[in-house]
Amino acid sequence: MGQDLPKNIQKLCYRFVNTAVKKGFITEDQLKDAMLKQLEDDLNERPHRLIGTILFEKGWITWQQIDIVLKELFKKREG
């Protein structure tokens, strides 16, 4: 389940969605919907999916936008 993810991965997921919202790639309502879908999957013992994957599957974010967010996150970690 999602809550079983290591703390550093949970923090990275939080930073991913926070950055995606700040950049205007997704809305807070889209994020909430994706988080509910992720929780629903976890509670029903379906495979855990990353929020970015759910957002992409719903057509709310592109792979290019995901790449932009990830590059920014890892740039901050290295700097």
PyMOL commands that set and color helices and strands:
alter all, ss='L'
color gray80, all
select helices_A, chain A and resi 2-4+7-22+28-43+51-57+63-78
alter helices_A, ss='H'
color red, helices_A
deselect
rebuild
show_as cartoon
